[in-house]
Amino acid sequence: MPPTEAEGLGDSFYPFLGNSGYDALHYEIDLDVDPAANTISALTSITAQATEDLEAFNLDLLGLEVHSVAVDGVQAEFWRSGHELTIQPESPLAASSQFEVAVSYSGSPEALDDPGVPFAKMGWLHRDGVIYTLGEPSGSMTWFPSNNHPTDKATYEIQITVPEGVIAASNGLLVDESATDGQTAYTWRMDDPMASYLAAVYIGDFERIDHGPLYDGGPIIRDYVPRDASPDVALALSVTPDVIAFLEERLGPYPFDAYGTIVMPFQLGLALENQTLSIHGPATIGPGIIAHEAAHQWLGNSVSPDDWSEIWVNEGFATYLHLMFETEHFEGDFNDTMTQVHAWLSSEGIGPPKGIELHDLFGATVYYRGAATLHALRLHTNDDTFYKILRTHYDRSAGGTTNTDEFLGIVDEFAGPEAVDLVESWLYDEAVPAFP
């Protein structure tokens, strides 16, 4: 069968990720996992709404064996090419109609090499008896079919069945845990919109540490640590309530029902802000990186980039906030911190966040020159104006996506064209500008 026009959304860096023609509304992912063999038997059901008349549509799924596909309970034709799973319903779908597609599949998920993440494998990973997922940007398609782009967010219910005695964690709230015939099924529910790259599965010998609500009506705080972890690990995570309080003061109420950290029993070389349950290795549980991943729950998760070339609106904002928290936590001087950042950017000739190529997706420019961009804006205006810009930037796009132009429009609204020119010089000029 020929490919369809629905292949890819035309993202600047990942043009073939995501699919047009429909909006995903809700995912139900049922995974039966054999951790020892690293195999899954799965059924993913997606409720979606057609945005145009559809004779066929695509999902993103890499590897694994697809056994059957049904649309509204009726078996559908399907074919595959690379990560594209093309589905042809028995009857065309009318624009604005809601439909459900169910995909039955199985196999051993394999991690992928993502050109934007040259330092690590992405997707479903299996190591030392632990299974974990790293989805940003493209890895989620290694374990479930989806519309794999942050512009199409949905709610999720993820059920993970594992051998009794094994812990399985995911996004949102644990709403059910039931044991039958030597197996335990953990059902997790994410009732707020989530991009597919933030969906997570964690399986292994972990201990759950429950802290209860952060405050009356606030998010539930829960962490997962290796069962044999040193008490120092839980102690390091105890900074989380202070982090959330710090961020709520600047960004507004925490956007989800729960938050916490899962710590792997081995080094990862990274941390990742999987929605409501960030993943860390033992080396990244200092106050700064904990604050960084928590900040992403607002800026990155609730508000996501509408194109992967806009990654600085994730990483620059989270870095600036984590540097603020880290400096305050250790009773330092924040202007000194940012002066040091500026000196390093200048000495290394770090280029502009809006001039990156794919291999720079998680490079220093989007993190630290992005953070310095915000500091320059703050120095040019004042704290009151700066925090109005920051809060408005979050509020207007909460639950959705944003981009640089939208941020610049808010800067113009609150601080005027000179502030816009300043921010643009930091985002686009090759040379590192001076702080105001």
ZATORSE-525768 format. One record per residue (C-alpha): residue in three letters; x negated, y, z. Coordinates in pm, whole numbers, plus 50000, padded with zeros to 5 digits. Each point is the difference from the previous one (the first is absolute). Layout:
BEGIN
{pt "ala",{X,Y,Z}},
...
//
This chain:
BEGIN
{pt "met",{50000,50000,50000}},
{pt "pro",{49872,50356,49933}},
{pt "pro",{49898,50229,50288}},
{pt "thr",{50254,50255,50113}},
{pt "glu",{49972,50376,50021}},
{pt "ala",{50043,49966,50377}},
{pt "glu",{49638,49892,50043}},
{pt "gly",{49839,50261,50225}},
{pt "leu",{50092,50346,50121}},
{pt "gly",{49707,50178,49840}},
{pt "asp",{49813,50076,50323}},
{pt "ser",{49678,50191,49926}},
{pt "phe",{49778,49729,50149}},
{pt "tyr",{50231,49695,49987}},
{pt "pro",{50217,50051,49691}},
{pt "phe",{50136,49644,50003}},
{pt "leu",{50100,49988,50367}},
{pt "gly",{50366,50046,50079}},
{pt "asn",{50288,49977,49756}},
{pt "ser",{50266,50232,49866}},
{pt "gly",{50369,49935,49949}},
{pt "tyr",{50106,49937,50358}},
{pt "asp",{49953,50106,50363}},
{pt "ala",{49929,49731,50258}},
{pt "leu",{50220,50050,50307}},
{pt "his",{49926,49704,50227}},
{pt "tyr",{49769,49697,50010}},
{pt "glu",{50065,49675,50182}},
{pt "ile",{49680,49796,50001}},
{pt "asp",{50013,49645,50138}},
{pt "leu",{49654,49845,50034}},
{pt "asp",{49935,49644,50114}},
{pt "val",{49625,49999,50068}},
{pt "asp",{49754,49718,50055}},
{pt "pro",{49709,50195,50151}},
{pt "ala",{49756,49709,49991}},
{pt "ala",{50053,49941,49628}},
{pt "asn",{50059,50372,49928}},
{pt "thr",{50313,49923,49799}},
{pt "ile",{50344,50154,49990}},
{pt "ser",{50346,49897,49886}},
{pt "ala",{50200,50318,49959}},
{pt "leu",{50322,50164,49894}},
{pt "thr",{50009,50376,49945}},
{pt "ser",{50339,50161,49942}},
{pt "ile",{50014,50362,49889}},
{pt "thr",{50307,50220,50000}},
{pt "ala",{49957,50270,49737}},
{pt "gln",{50193,50257,49800}},
{pt "ala",{49959,50035,49626}},
{pt "thr",{49906,50353,49891}},
{pt "glu",{50073,49921,49635}},
{pt "asp",{50161,49723,49797}},
{pt "leu",{49772,49696,50030}},
{pt "glu",{49979,49691,49782}},
{pt "ala",{49680,49904,50188}},
{pt "phe",{49786,50139,50278}},
{pt "asn",{49662,49931,50160}},
{pt "leu",{49861,49922,50343}},
{pt "asp",{49634,49997,50102}},
{pt "leu",{49873,49656,50110}},
{pt "leu",{49648,49867,49954}},
{pt "gly",{49925,49627,50017}},
{pt "leu",{50220,49743,50176}},
{pt "glu",{50250,49778,49821}},
{pt "val",{50348,50137,49936}},
{pt "his",{50259,49722,50013}},
{pt "ser",{50319,50190,49930}},
{pt "val",{50153,50345,49974}},
{pt "ala",{50365,50089,50053}},
{pt "val",{50176,50332,49946}},
{pt "asp",{50322,50037,50199}},
{pt "gly",{49994,49626,50065}},
{pt "val",{49972,49902,49631}},
{pt "gln",{49682,49841,49868}},
{pt "ala",{49803,50237,49778}},
{pt "glu",{49732,49954,49738}},
{pt "phe",{49655,50117,50099}},
{pt "trp",{49649,50013,49860}},
{pt "arg",{49663,50117,50125}},
{pt "ser",{49703,50196,49870}},
{pt "gly",{49725,50091,50245}},
{pt "his",{50169,50151,50304}},
{pt "glu",{50321,50075,49810}},
{pt "leu",{50299,49777,50071}},
{pt "thr",{50263,50085,49740}},
{pt "ile",{50359,49900,50077}},
{pt "gln",{50287,49982,49754}},
{pt "pro",{50341,49967,50170}},
{pt "glu",{50271,49796,49833}},
{pt "ser",{50198,50323,49958}},
{pt "pro",{49851,50350,49962}},
{pt "leu",{50006,50227,50303}},
{pt "ala",{50185,50329,49968}},
{pt "ala",{49845,50327,50112}},
{pt "ser",{50089,50082,50364}},
{pt "ser",{50101,49641,50074}},
{pt "gln",{49858,49830,50307}},
{pt "phe",{49860,49651,49960}},
{pt "glu",{49801,49736,50188}},
{pt "val",{49706,49808,49857}},
{pt "ala",{49869,49692,50183}},
{pt "val",{49660,49851,49915}},
{pt "ser",{49897,49656,50127}},
{pt "tyr",{49624,49936,49991}},
{pt "ser",{49717,49818,50171}},
{pt "gly",{49626,49941,50000}},
{pt "ser",{49683,50125,50160}},
{pt "pro",{49980,50381,49981}},
{pt "glu",{49666,50134,49882}},
{pt "ala",{49853,50339,50082}},
{pt "leu",{49919,50230,49710}},
{pt "asp",{49720,50236,49901}},
{pt "asp",{50147,50349,49982}},
{pt "pro",{49779,50251,49813}},
{pt "gly",{50107,50271,50243}},
{pt "val",{49871,49797,50295}},
{pt "pro",{49655,49872,49893}},
{pt "phe",{49897,49927,50360}},
{pt "ala",{50264,49738,50090}},
{pt "lys",{50241,49739,49867}},
{pt "met",{50365,50103,50006}},
{pt "gly",{50325,49812,50044}},
{pt "trp",{50056,49677,50193}},
{pt "leu",{49685,49897,50186}},
{pt "his",{49917,49684,50196}},
{pt "arg",{49698,49993,50231}},
{pt "asp",{49900,49806,50310}},
{pt "gly",{50351,49866,50052}},
{pt "val",{50161,50344,49966}},
{pt "ile",{50223,50125,49717}},
{pt "tyr",{50035,50374,49946}},
{pt "thr",{50098,50232,49717}},
{pt "leu",{49841,50318,49864}},
{pt "gly",{50232,50148,49742}},
{pt "glu",{49865,50344,49914}},
{pt "pro",{50026,50071,49712}},
{pt "ser",{50087,49683,49804}},
{pt "gly",{49960,49699,50230}},
{pt "ser",{50360,49934,50102}},
{pt "met",{50078,49837,49666}},
{pt "thr",{49776,49707,50103}},
{pt "trp",{50272,49875,50239}},
{pt "phe",{50339,50138,49904}},
{pt "pro",{50167,50136,49685}},
{pt "ser",{50076,50370,50020}},
{pt "asn",{50020,50332,49829}},
{pt "asn",{49642,50061,50107}},
{pt "his",{49966,50379,50008}},
{pt "pro",{50052,50247,50289}},
{pt "thr",{50267,50193,49809}},
{pt "asp",{50244,49711,50050}},
{pt "lys",{50047,49950,50373}},
{pt "ala",{50247,49762,50158}},
{pt "thr",{50097,49842,50331}},
{pt "tyr",{49868,49653,50086}},
{pt "glu",{50080,49683,50190}},
{pt "ile",{49710,49757,50015}},
{pt "gln",{50038,49651,50146}},
{pt "ile",{49680,49804,50056}},
{pt "thr",{50020,49632,50098}},
{pt "val",{49683,49849,50144}},
{pt "pro",{49903,49698,50214}},
{pt "glu",{50109,50032,50361}},
{pt "gly",{49738,50174,50214}},
{pt "val",{49884,50225,49713}},
{pt "ile",{50088,50370,50014}},
{pt "ala",{50138,50184,49696}},
{pt "ala",{50041,50378,49992}},
{pt "ser",{50118,50249,49741}},
{pt "asn",{50153,50347,49960}},
{pt "gly",{50264,50164,50217}},
{pt "leu",{50180,49819,50281}},
{pt "leu",{49991,49631,50086}},
{pt "val",{50374,49928,49994}},
{pt "asp",{49996,49622,50033}},
{pt "glu",{49768,49718,50101}},
{pt "ser",{50133,49644,49975}},
{pt "ala",{49828,49662,50030}},
{pt "thr",{50123,49685,49821}},
{pt "asp",{49828,49670,49926}},
{pt "gly",{49653,50119,50088}},
{pt "gln",{50034,50323,49802}},
{pt "thr",{50058,50356,50117}},
{pt "ala",{50175,50259,49782}},
{pt "tyr",{49922,50366,50075}},
{pt "thr",{50237,50253,49843}},
{pt "trp",{49881,50358,49967}},
{pt "arg",{50212,50291,49884}},
{pt "met",{49886,50333,49858}},
{pt "asp",{50309,50222,49980}},
{pt "asp",{49821,50311,49873}},
{pt "pro",{49879,50040,49641}},
{pt "met",{49662,49835,49939}},
{pt "ala",{49772,49985,49698}},
{pt "ser",{49914,49647,49890}},
{pt "tyr",{49626,50047,50064}},
{pt "leu",{50071,50044,50373}},
{pt "ala",{50186,49669,50044}},
{pt "ala",{49796,49770,50224}},
{pt "val",{49963,49643,50120}},
{pt "tyr",{49773,49901,50290}},
{pt "ile",{49971,49637,50111}},
{pt "gly",{49766,49853,50259}},
{pt "asp",{49918,49943,50364}},
{pt "phe",{50100,50340,50135}},
{pt "glu",{50138,50132,50326}},
{pt "arg",{50276,50259,49986}},
{pt "ile",{49964,50283,50252}},
{pt "asp",{50331,50179,50058}},
{pt "his",{49993,50354,50137}},
{pt "gly",{50370,50080,49957}},
{pt "pro",{50137,50330,49866}},
{pt "leu",{49753,50287,49997}},
{pt "tyr",{50273,50212,50160}},
{pt "asp",{50378,49977,50032}},
{pt "gly",{50126,49950,49645}},
{pt "gly",{49647,49997,49863}},
{pt "pro",{49813,49740,49795}},
{pt "ile",{49920,49661,50152}},
{pt "ile",{49625,49957,50040}},
{pt "arg",{49866,49647,49951}},
{pt "asp",{49654,49874,49911}},
{pt "tyr",{49859,49667,49890}},
{pt "val",{49651,49891,50100}},
{pt "pro",{49812,49671,49965}},
{pt "arg",{50099,49772,50284}},
{pt "asp",{49638,49977,50114}},
{pt "ala",{49927,50373,49959}},
{pt "ser",{49801,50189,50260}},
{pt "pro",{50207,50227,50228}},
{pt "asp",{49809,50285,49836}},
{pt "val",{50213,49956,49687}},
{pt "ala",{50328,50069,50181}},
{pt "leu",{49830,50284,50185}},
{pt "ala",{49896,50160,49670}},
{pt "leu",{50358,49979,49873}},
{pt "ser",{50136,50169,50312}},
{pt "val",{49926,50337,49836}},
{pt "thr",{50299,49948,49766}},
{pt "pro",{50262,50184,50212}},
{pt "asp",{49774,50305,50015}},
{pt "val",{49950,49980,49624}},
{pt "ile",{50374,49985,49930}},
{pt "ala",{50068,50291,50239}},
{pt "phe",{49729,50207,49830}},
{pt "leu",{50142,49930,49654}},
{pt "glu",{50363,50056,50100}},
{pt "glu",{49906,50344,50132}},
{pt "arg",{49868,50094,49656}},
{pt "leu",{50218,49802,49760}},
{pt "gly",{50324,49934,50184}},
{pt "pro",{50156,49676,50126}},
{pt "tyr",{49834,49671,49910}},
{pt "pro",{50182,49879,49685}},
{pt "phe",{50057,49630,50078}},
{pt "asp",{50136,49766,50270}},
{pt "ala",{49667,49855,50108}},
{pt "tyr",{49625,50038,49981}},
{pt "gly",{49694,49805,50093}},
{pt "thr",{49670,49852,49892}},
{pt "ile",{49898,49646,49913}},
{pt "val",{49631,49926,50050}},
{pt "met",{49838,49723,49798}},
{pt "pro",{49752,49763,50167}},
{pt "phe",{49738,50100,49742}},
{pt "gln",{49869,50317,49837}},
{pt "leu",{50194,50135,49704}},
{pt "gly",{49790,50295,49890}},
{pt "leu",{50319,50207,49983}},
{pt "ala",{50327,50077,50175}},
{pt "leu",{50338,50030,49830}},
{pt "glu",{50324,50171,50098}},
{pt "asn",{50246,49720,49919}},
{pt "gln",{50334,50149,50102}},
{pt "thr",{50057,49983,50379}},
{pt "leu",{49717,49748,50058}},
{pt "ser",{49659,50124,49887}},
{pt "ile",{49723,49747,49948}},
{pt "his",{49652,50046,50148}},
{pt "gly",{49683,49804,50057}},
{pt "pro",{49812,50030,50330}},
{pt "ala",{49778,50278,49861}},
{pt "thr",{50286,50240,49914}},
{pt "ile",{50189,50024,50330}},
{pt "gly",{49842,50325,50112}},
{pt "pro",{50230,50297,50070}},
{pt "gly",{49935,50170,49667}},
{pt "ile",{50089,49710,49771}},
{pt "ile",{50296,49901,50217}},
{pt "ala",{50123,50358,49959}},
{pt "his",{49931,49987,49626}},
{pt "glu",{50218,49695,49939}},
{pt "ala",{50271,50134,50231}},
{pt "ala",{50004,50333,49813}},
{pt "his",{50065,49808,49680}},
{pt "gln",{50335,49886,50140}},
{pt "trp",{50116,50356,49933}},
{pt "leu",{49769,50095,49712}},
{pt "gly",{49947,49702,49773}},
{pt "asn",{50284,49773,50111}},
{pt "ser",{50306,50217,50062}},
{pt "val",{49863,50248,49744}},
{pt "ser",{49809,49817,49727}},
{pt "pro",{49820,50124,49687}},
{pt "asp",{50206,49988,49681}},
{pt "asp",{49689,49905,49801}},
{pt "trp",{49682,49827,50121}},
{pt "ser",{49793,50294,49872}},
{pt "glu",{50168,50200,50281}},
{pt "ile",{49835,49787,50270}},
{pt "trp",{49853,50305,50174}},
{pt "val",{50347,50084,50133}},
{pt "asn",{49971,49675,50195}},
{pt "glu",{49637,49996,50100}},
{pt "gly",{49912,50369,50032}},
{pt "phe",{50289,50066,50237}},
{pt "ala",{49938,49686,50209}},
{pt "thr",{49629,50080,50023}},
{pt "tyr",{50061,50357,50112}},
{pt "leu",{50241,49885,50270}},
{pt "his",{49771,49721,50118}},
{pt "leu",{49706,50241,50023}},
{pt "met",{50218,50236,50203}},
{pt "phe",{50106,49725,50239}},
{pt "glu",{49653,49852,50029}},
{pt "thr",{49845,50337,50081}},
{pt "glu",{50266,50077,50259}},
{pt "his",{49971,49651,50151}},
{pt "phe",{49627,50041,50052}},
{pt "glu",{50039,50366,50106}},
{pt "gly",{49800,50137,49709}},
{pt "asp",{50027,50321,49799}},
{pt "phe",{50202,49951,49683}},
{pt "asn",{49839,50287,49811}},
{pt "asp",{49664,49837,50067}},
{pt "thr",{50138,49671,49867}},
{pt "met",{50121,50158,49678}},
{pt "thr",{49680,50203,49958}},
{pt "gln",{49811,49671,50008}},
{pt "val",{50241,49849,49748}},
{pt "his",{49950,50301,49772}},
{pt "ala",{49622,49978,50025}},
{pt "trp",{50010,49633,49907}},
{pt "leu",{50238,50059,49707}},
{pt "ser",{49771,50272,49869}},
{pt "ser",{49675,49806,50045}},
{pt "glu",{50144,49694,49827}},
{pt "gly",{50172,50199,49724}},
{pt "ile",{50334,49829,50066}},
{pt "gly",{50231,50074,49708}},
{pt "pro",{50365,50109,50000}},
{pt "pro",{50286,49774,50110}},
{pt "lys",{50190,50071,49679}},
{pt "gly",{49706,49904,49782}},
{pt "ile",{49962,49638,50105}},
{pt "glu",{49982,49691,49784}},
{pt "leu",{50153,49666,50091}},
{pt "his",{49689,49866,50174}},
{pt "asp",{50004,50309,50229}},
{pt "leu",{50355,49928,50118}},
{pt "phe",{49880,49946,50358}},
{pt "gly",{49680,50204,49980}},
{pt "ala",{49877,50282,50223}},
{pt "thr",{50153,50276,49789}},
{pt "val",{50364,49908,50067}},
{pt "tyr",{49933,49948,50372}},
{pt "tyr",{49757,50271,50103}},
{pt "arg",{50026,50264,49730}},
{pt "gly",{50374,49949,50023}},
{pt "ala",{49981,50065,50375}},
{pt "ala",{49776,50303,49947}},
{pt "thr",{50257,50136,49752}},
{pt "leu",{50257,50007,50277}},
{pt "his",{49754,50160,50241}},
{pt "ala",{49924,50273,49748}},
{pt "leu",{50374,50068,49968}},
{pt "arg",{50034,50014,50378}},
{pt "leu",{49712,50247,50028}},
{pt "his",{50144,50214,49719}},
{pt "thr",{50342,50020,50164}},
{pt "asn",{50046,49935,50372}},
{pt "asp",{50106,49707,50214}},
{pt "asp",{50367,50094,49999}},
{pt "thr",{50020,50026,49620}},
{pt "phe",{49783,49695,49947}},
{pt "tyr",{50218,49778,50216}},
{pt "lys",{50315,50130,49831}},
{pt "ile",{49848,49895,49667}},
{pt "leu",{49897,49661,50136}},
{pt "arg",{50338,49930,50159}},
{pt "thr",{50194,50120,49695}},
{pt "his",{49784,49786,49773}},
{pt "tyr",{50099,49697,50205}},
{pt "asp",{50365,50089,50061}},
{pt "arg",{50090,50066,49637}},
{pt "ser",{49871,49666,49874}},
{pt "ala",{50061,49769,50298}},
{pt "gly",{50110,49660,49875}},
{pt "gly",{49883,50081,49648}},
{pt "thr",{49697,50117,49804}},
{pt "thr",{49808,50319,49934}},
{pt "asn",{49712,50144,49798}},
{pt "thr",{49752,50289,49989}},
{pt "asp",{50232,50235,49812}},
{pt "glu",{50270,49961,50263}},
{pt "phe",{49748,50070,50275}},
{pt "leu",{49871,50308,49818}},
{pt "gly",{50358,50124,49966}},
{pt "ile",{50037,49983,50379}},
{pt "val",{49667,50178,50046}},
{pt "asp",{50121,50276,49768}},
{pt "glu",{50331,50024,50186}},
{pt "phe",{49841,50049,50342}},
{pt "ala",{49660,50155,49923}},
{pt "gly",{50013,50151,49652}},
{pt "pro",{49799,49975,49677}},
{pt "glu",{49659,50072,50155}},
{pt "ala",{50041,49693,50220}},
{pt "val",{50096,49797,49693}},
{pt "asp",{49685,50117,49822}},
{pt "leu",{49792,49902,50301}},
{pt "val",{50149,49650,50021}},
{pt "glu",{49961,49950,49625}},
{pt "ser",{49631,50091,50021}},
{pt "trp",{49950,49726,50258}},
{pt "leu",{50201,49747,49801}},
{pt "tyr",{49871,50072,49649}},
{pt "asp",{49666,50185,50003}},
{pt "glu",{49689,49786,49965}},
{pt "ala",{49797,50200,50254}},
{pt "val",{50094,49985,50366}},
{pt "pro",{50148,50342,50089}},
{pt "ala",{49906,50188,50314}},
{pt "phe",{50244,50002,50290}},
{pt "pro",{50186,50333,50032}},
//
